[in-house]
């Protein structure tokens, strides 16, 4: 019998390409022919498939007592991890490999189900109590050598979690190696339009919902692991995440929170200690996301695509109970739900535009019913103002460009309305009429939110007919002169009175003389805006015009240092600066500046 140490020695001697990742728990074999054999006469429980190089082979093992062999020619790797969570204890597994020669070993140590721990979570898993077609129960895959990169301690306290316990066990919990007591891990089913093309089955391909907790404010919050392994919806994906996208989502989601934009939150980031294979080999990681919920427009589309009106109704009832309980007593609660979701999305997308945010992949499966920003894969913030700005490498046609986001939001919400039509009215024509009224009002609601926010950005509290033209004139000048979006508005906050504020604002533009006429119009408008002192206006403007945003080149610098050198100091420094985006931070003034030409980030990537 070979021990793990003996097998490792065989590898070193070059006699066979055999390696163990973590003792008896994980292993891989490189071979021309591979066999998986379960000893005769042993109950294999619920194990019903094995994985060879991402190809599933039905071994027909369920509830049988038999010796079973499966052969795959030209197979390079057998991943034994599925056995960990499927084979009951005290089973004997024999693996034989033909490589340079024949080597045989047996694993006699018990292979236990995924470990569970009495961790500091008080789960109350309402989504798991919905009908089975809403999800697939799924345990996380194991990580080889997890270690905790970052724990968001203030958020953990807000959620009512035991911070000290998470410091101790966080690497195991947030990697998926230890499933906390009371969790009910599952992968959610949903569909969606991706770049306008409908896909009837998507689902959580690399995310596993651990469960829900009630935070200190009485709000129900999801806790989800991203990158914790394959699910029923992974298709041919590995279900894993690379370190770079995990750090990006951590940075941006926490920056959005600090900026006051509704968004999912980052609870933890964990390194898995094992590689993921993309265009290159990258370090793996798992991201722990906290959300009001993970229900999407695409979740409703999933049931409509299957003609399951009862499923749509059950989902709508659940959403009303969880997110919009004030609508329960309305005459038509489902129509009221549609109105409420449209209102939240109009307000959310307006906030994106106010801070120069570009989501990058506004598919219907990436629009949350709760009204939070979700899925930050290829997102980015504008530097120089240009409404046509696109960063996402997969958005070749500019569908999700900065200025297109309000219209795409309306398009997505029209798709949501289609799923709810049977609930609006039994008469199909009447249902369409009701939906059309709501979706047409979306444009008006968005304009109200956007214009209100833009008035605040230029220091106005009253309303005049010429305000829209004043705002659009500034934006047009910024575009023509390629002025930095964030710096221009921040410096405008100080340009209303005496001092150096005007000169600093004008320095943001390539041709300052072309901006002086606009400054005169703006100051004239301020004289008719009553109710604020000069200092009061300046303070109010600085409270909505951030000094610091997660600039793309700063994010890339932090990611590169972590991925290439294992250095997380830039990641930590960036998080600290972005936690106070509206404050003056003289020691970090360099973080305000736009990138130099050689630092510009032209494309971002989704990370799947």
N, C-alpha and C positions, 0 to 999 in steps of 0.2 A: 504494500500500500504506500502510495506517495503522499507525503505531507506537503503542505503549502511550501515549506522551505525547500523540499526536494524538487518540487515542480519548478520553483524559481531557479534552482541550480541547473536544471535541465535546459532552461532558456539561456542561461549565461553560457553554458557549454556549447550552445548551438545545435544540440541534438534534436530539439523539437521547439516549435514556436508555440509555447504554452505559457500563459501568465495568469496570475491571480490578482484581482484588484483589491480585495479587502478580505483576506483570510478565506474562510469557506463560503462567504456570502455571495461573492461575484466572481466570475471567471470568464475567460474567452479562450478559444482554441483556433489556431490557424491550421488549416488542413485541406487536402484535396477531397477527402471523403469524411463525413462526420456522422456519428450515430448518437442518438439520445436513447438510453435504455432505462426503463423503470423495472425494478425487480418484480418477477412474477408473484402474484398473490397479494399485492399490496394495494390498498385503496388510495387512489389518487385524487379523491374528492372532486373539487370543481375545476381542476385543471383541464383545459380543453384545447389548448394550442401551444405550439412552440414557435419561436421566432428565429429565422435564419436570414441574416442580412436584410432585415426589414420585409422579408417575404413570409406571410403567415401560412403555415401548413397545418391543416386540421389533423390532429393525431387521434381523433375519435376516442378520447380517453375518459370522457365524463362518466363517473360512477361505474367504472369497470375494474375488474381484477385481471390484469393481463400483463404480459411482457410486450412492450411496444418498441419498435425501432423506426427511425425516420432517416432517410439518406438524402443528402443533397450534394450533387457533384459540383466541383469548382466553387465550393463554399469557402469563404475566407474566415468567417467568424461565426461562432455560436455565442449568442448572448444568453447567459444562464439566469439573468436577473428575474425573469418571469417566474422561475420556480420558487423564489423566496416568498412571494405572497400567495402562491397558489397551492404548493404541496404541503400537506399536513406534516406535523412533527413526526420524527422517527422514521421517515421514509429513507430508503437507500437509493441513491442515484448513481449509475455507472455511465461514464462517458468514454468513448473510445475514439481516438483520432489517428488517421493515417497521414503522416507528414513525411519527414525524412525516414522515419521508421514507425513502428507501432508502439504507442505508450498507453497504458491503461491505469487509471486510478479510480478509487471509489471515495465517495463522500459519505461517511457514516454519521457525521455530526447532524443533529436535528436541524432542519430548516424551518424556522418559525414564520408565522404570519408577520406582516409588518408590525413592528413594536408599537405599543401605545403607552402613553405616559400620563399621569395625573398632572397636567400642565395648567397654567394659570388662565384658563379660559372658561367662561360660563356660557356655553353654547346653547342657543335656542334656534334650531334649524327649520325655519318655516318653509323654505323652498323645497327641502327634502321631503316634506309632507304632501307636496303636490303629486298628481298622478305620475306614473312611471315614465310616460312618454316625454315628460319635460326634461329628462336628464338621464345619464347613465352613471351609476355608482362606480367610482374609480379610486383606488388607492394610489398615492404618489409612488413613483419609482425611487429607488435608493440612490443616494449620492455617495461617491467613493470616499472622499475626505472633506466633508463640509466644514467651513469655518465662517464665522459671522463677520461680514464686512462692516455692516452698519445696522444699528437698531435705532429706530425713531422713538426715543424715550418719551418725549412729550405726547406723541400720539398714542403710545401704549398706555400712558396714564389716563388720557382722555377716554380710551376704550375700556378703562377699568381693569386692565391687565396687571399682573404681578411683574413689575419690571425686573426685579432681582432674579426671579425665576427664569425670565427670558434671557437675561445676561448669561445665566448658567447653561440653559438648555436650548437657547435660540438657534444655534447652528444646526442641531438635529431637527428641531421642530420646523424651522423655516426652509430647510432643504427637503423636507418630506420624509426624512428617516424616522422620525417619531411623530406619530399621529396623536394629537392631544385627546385626552379623555373627553367624550361628548361630541367630538367631531363626527361628521357624516360626509366624507369626501365624495364629491360628484363632479362630473363634467356636464355643463349645460348644453342643451340642444338649441340651435337657432339656424336660420337661413340668412339670406341677404343679397342685396344688389351690390356687386363689386365693380366699380367704374361703369355703372349703368347696366351691367349684365346680371341677371338673376341666377343665383346658385341655391337650389332648394335645400341643401344640407351642408352646413358649415360646422358650427358647434365649437366647443372649447378644444382645440387641437393640441394645446400645450399648457392649458390652465386647469387647475383643480380647485373647486370651491371647498375649503375646509369646513365652513359653517358660518353662522351668524352670531353676533354678540349684541347686547344692548349697552350702549355707551353711557357715560355719566350724565348725559343730557337726555337720556331716555330714547335715543334714536337707534334704530336697528341698523347694523353695519355688516357687510360681507367681509370675510377674510379669505383671500384667494392666493394660491401659489401659481406663479407663472414660470414655466420652464421646468416643471416637476415631473416630466415624462409623458409617454404616449397615453392617449385616451382612445375611446371608440371613434373619435372624430379626427384623429391625426392624419388620416389617409396615409400617405407615404412619408410623412414627417417624423422626426425623431422625438418631438414633444419637448425638446430642450431649448434653453436660451443661452446665448453667449453673454459674456460679462459686459461688453460695451452697451448693448441695448438695455440691459438691466440698470446700469448706472445712468444712462440717459433718461429712462423713465423715472428713476428716483429723483434726479435733479429737477426735471421739468415739472413733475406733478407737485413737488413741494414748493417750487417757485410759483406755480399757479395758485396754490393755496395762499402763499404770502402776498400775492398780488390781489387777492380777493376774488378770484375767479372760481366758480364751482368746478371741482375736479376730484377725481379719485386721488387717494393718498398713498404714500409709501411708508410701510411699516418696517420693512427689513430688506436687506440684500445679503445673500449668502453665496459664497463661492462653493462649487460642488467638488472641486479637486479633480475634475475629469474634463477631457476635451469635448468640444462639439465641432462638427465638420460642416463648414459652409464653403465659400470660395477658398478659404484657407482653414487651418486648424486653429481654433480659438479656445480660450478658457471658458468653461461653463459656469453658469450662475443661476440662481432662482430669485425672483422678485416677489415679495409679499405685498399684495395690493389690498387696500381697504376702500370699499365703495358703499354708497347708499344702497345700491344693488347692482347686479350685472345684467339686468333685463334690458334688452335692446329693441329697436324697431324690428330687427331681424328675428327676434324671438316670436313676435306676433306673426311674422311672415312664414315662419316654420309651420305653424298650424294651418294657416290659410292655404299654403301650398299642398297640404294633405286633405283639404276639404273638411277639416276638423273644427267646425264652428263651436262645438262644446269646449274644445281646448282653448280657442280664442276667448270665449266667455270666462272660463276659469282663470285664465291669465289676467284678463282685464279686472276681474273681481279681486284677484290677489294684488294687483298694482294699486287699485283704489284703496284697499285696506292698508297697504304698506306705505304708499307715498302720497295719496290724496284722500285721506279719510273724510275730509270736509265735504266731499262730493257724494257721499253715500245716499243722502236724502234728497238729492236733486231729482227733478221730474224725469230727466234722461241722463243718468249718471255716466253712461258710456260716451255720450256726446260731450258732456262736461269734462270728462277725462281727456278727450281729444283736444278740446280747447286749452286745457291746462298744460298739456305736454307741448303744444305749439307755442304757448306763451313763454314757457321756461326756455325752450330752444331759441326763440327770438331774442330773449334777453341774454342768453349765453353767447350766442354768436356775435351779438353786438359788442359784448365785452372782449371777445377775441380780437375784433377789429380795433378796439380802443388801445390795445397793447401791442398790436402788430403781430399777433399770433397766427400761424398757418398750420392747421391740423395735419394736412397732407394726405389723409386717406379717409375721407368722409363717406365711407360706404354705409349702407343702412345698418349693417351689423356693428358699426362703430358709433352709433348714436344711442345714448342711454336714455331710457324713459324717465329717469329721475331728474334729468336736466344737468347732469355732471359731464364735464369733459372726460372722455375715456379713450384709451388706446393711443399712446403717444409715439408709436413707432417712428415714422419719418417726419414728425412735427419739427417746426423751427420758428424762430422769430426774425422778422425783417430787420435788416440794417438800414440801408438807403430805402426811402419810400418809393415803392412802385407797386401799384395795385395788381399787376400781372405776375407778381413774384410767385415762383414755384420752387420748392426744394426737393420734393420726393422724387427719387430716381424712377419710380414706377408710374409717375403721373406724366407721361410723355406728352399728352395733349393739353395739359394745364387745366384739366377739369376742376381740380380743387385748389386753384390759385387763390390768393388772398381775397381779391374782390369777388370771386365767384362763390364764396362760402355762404352768404345769405341765400342766394338762389338755390344752391345745392341743399341747404337746410330745408327749404320749402319743398323741393322735389322729394326728399326723403320722407318728410311728413305727409305728403300726398300718398306715398306708399303705405304709411301707417294707417291713414284714413281708409284705404282700400280694404285693409284687413278687418276694420271695425264696422264696415257697412252693414252686415247682418244684425249688428247689435243696435244700430242707430234707429232703424225702423224696419218693420216687416215688409213694407212696400219698398222695392228696390229703387224706384225712381225718387221717392221721397228721401231715402237714405242718401243718395248721391247729392241731392239738393242741399241737405243739411251739411254734408261734408264739404261741399264746395264753398259754402258761406264761411266756414271756419278757415279753410286753407287760403282763401282770398284775403282774409283779415290778417293772416300771418305777415304779409308784406308791410301792412300799415303798422302792426305792432313792432316789427323789427325797426322800422324807420323811427318810431317814437323812442325806442330804447337807444338806438344809435345816436340820434340827434341830441337827446338829453345828455348822453355821455360826452359827446363832442363839445357841447356848450360848457360842460364842467371843465373839460381839458383846456379851453381858452378863457376860463374864468367868468362865465356868464351865469347869472341866476334868473334873469328875466328872459322873456321870449319876444323876439321881433321877427318880422317877415324876412328881413335880409340876413338872418343868422346863417342859414344854409349856404347862401352865396359866399359869405365871409369865410366859412369853414372850407368850402370847396376851393376857394381861391388860394388859401394857404396850402392845401394838399396839392394843388396843381403846381404851385411854385416849388414845393418840396420835391415833387417828382421830376420836374424839369431840371432842377439843380442837384438832384441826387442827395438831398439832405437826409441825415440819419433821423429816422422816425422818432426814436426814443429821446435822443438828445435834443431835438428841435423843440418838442413839447416841454421837456424838463426845463430847458433854458428860457422858454417863453414864460414860465412861471415867475421868473425873476426880472422880466423885461418890462413890467408895467409901470415901474417908478424910476426914481433916480438911482445913480450908482452905475456899476459896470454890467448890469444885467442885459441892457440892450446890445452892447458890443459883443458880449458872449453869445447871445442868440444869433446875431448877424454872422458871427464867425462859423456857424453851422452850415452856411450856404456858400457856394462857390462865387456867386456874384451878389454881394450884400446890397448893392444899390437897388437891385430888383425887388428887394423885400421891404425897403423902407416905406414904399407907398402903402403896402398892406399893413405895416405897423401903425401908420397914421390912421387908417380906417378902424383898426382894432381899438386903438386908444380912444377914438371918438365914440365908438360903441360902448366902451367901459364907462364913459361919463354918463350914459343913460341907464346904466345898470346899478340901481340903488341898493342900499342895505348892507354894504360891506366897506370896511376900510381897506386901504392899500395893503396893509399887513395881513388882514383877514383874507383878502383875495389870494395873496401869494401863498399863504398857508394852505388854503383850500385847493389851489392848483397843484401844489407839490404833493398833496395827498392822493391825487389821481394820476399824476404824471410821474412814473417811476424813474429813479436814477439808474437802477440796476435791473437788467433782465438776463435770463440765461442765454447769453450770446452764443451763437453756434460754434465759433472758434474756441471759446473758453470751454465749452462742453467737450469738444474734440480733444483739446489739450489734456483735460482731466481723464478722459477715457484712454487716450494713448499712453499716458503715464502709468495708469493702472494695468492695462493689458500688456504693455511691452516690458515694463520695469517692475510691476508689482507695487507701484508707488501710489498710494491713495491720498497723499497730502493735498494735491490740487483739487481732488473731489471734495475733501472736507472743507477746504478754504472756500470753494465756490458755494457749497451749501450754506456756509456761515454768512457770506455776503448776501446771498439771495433771500435769506430769511428776513432781511430788513430792506426791501427794495425801495421804499419811499424815504429812507433816512439818508442824510449826508454821512458818508463813511470816508473821511479824507485819507485814511491809511490804505484804502482799497480803490482809490480814484481811477486806477488803471482799468478796473473792471467795468467802468462806465463807457470806455472808449470803444468805438467800432473797430473792426479788424483792419489791419494793414492789408494792402493788396495781396501780399503773399500768404496772409492768414485766412482769407475769405473761404468760407465753406459754400460750395456751389450745389452740392447734392447731399441728401440724407437718405437713410435706408431703413426699411421696416424691421429688419433684424430677425425675421422668421427663418 
